[in-house]
Amino acid sequence: MTGELVNLRRERKRRQRDADREAAAESRARHGRTAAQRNSETLSKEREDARHEAHKRDRTS
């Protein structure tokens, strides 16, 4: 009738870490984009702006 000994403090901390990981995953899915996605979007926007500026007409009349 002897079961596995469990350190209650460690078990409580493990459960809290698991709950925190789950909450973080939900938050990332709801709100976040990866840093790579943000950087890619920024570079794309900069290239688009530069291309647009390059095609402007010079109005020096």
C-alpha positions as CSV (number, residue, x, y, z in Angstrom):
1,M,0.0,0.0,0.0
2,T,3.0,2.3,-0.2
3,G,2.7,4.8,-3.0
4,E,5.3,6.9,-4.7
5,L,6.7,9.7,-2.4
6,V,6.0,13.1,-3.8
7,N,7.6,16.3,-2.6
8,L,4.5,18.6,-2.4
9,R,6.5,21.8,-2.9
10,R,8.0,20.5,-6.1
11,E,4.7,19.2,-7.4
12,R,3.0,22.6,-6.7
13,K,5.8,24.4,-8.5
14,R,5.6,22.0,-11.4
15,R,1.9,22.5,-11.8
16,Q,2.3,26.3,-11.7
17,R,5.0,26.1,-14.4
18,D,2.7,24.0,-16.6
19,A,-0.2,26.4,-16.1
20,D,2.1,29.4,-16.9
21,R,3.3,27.7,-20.1
22,E,-0.2,27.0,-21.2
23,A,-1.3,30.6,-20.5
24,A,1.7,31.9,-22.4
25,A,0.9,29.7,-25.4
26,E,-2.7,31.0,-25.5
27,S,-1.4,34.6,-25.3
28,R,1.0,34.0,-28.1
29,A,-1.7,32.5,-30.3
30,R,-4.0,35.4,-29.5
31,H,-1.7,38.4,-29.7
32,G,1.8,37.7,-30.8
33,R,3.9,37.4,-33.8
34,T,7.4,36.1,-33.7
35,A,10.3,38.5,-33.8
36,A,11.2,37.1,-37.2
37,Q,7.7,37.9,-38.5
38,R,7.9,41.5,-37.2
39,N,11.4,42.0,-38.6
40,S,10.3,40.6,-42.0
41,E,7.3,42.9,-42.1
42,T,9.5,46.0,-41.2
43,L,12.0,45.2,-43.9
44,S,9.2,44.6,-46.4
45,K,7.6,48.0,-45.5
46,E,11.0,49.8,-45.8
47,R,11.6,48.3,-49.2
48,E,8.2,49.2,-50.4
49,D,8.6,52.8,-49.1
50,A,12.0,53.1,-50.8
51,R,10.6,51.8,-54.1
52,H,7.7,54.3,-53.9
53,E,10.1,57.2,-53.2
54,A,12.3,56.2,-56.1
55,H,9.4,56.5,-58.5
56,K,8.3,60.0,-57.4
57,R,8.6,62.8,-59.9
58,D,10.8,65.7,-59.1
59,R,8.8,68.9,-59.1
60,T,11.4,71.7,-59.3
61,S,9.6,74.3,-61.5
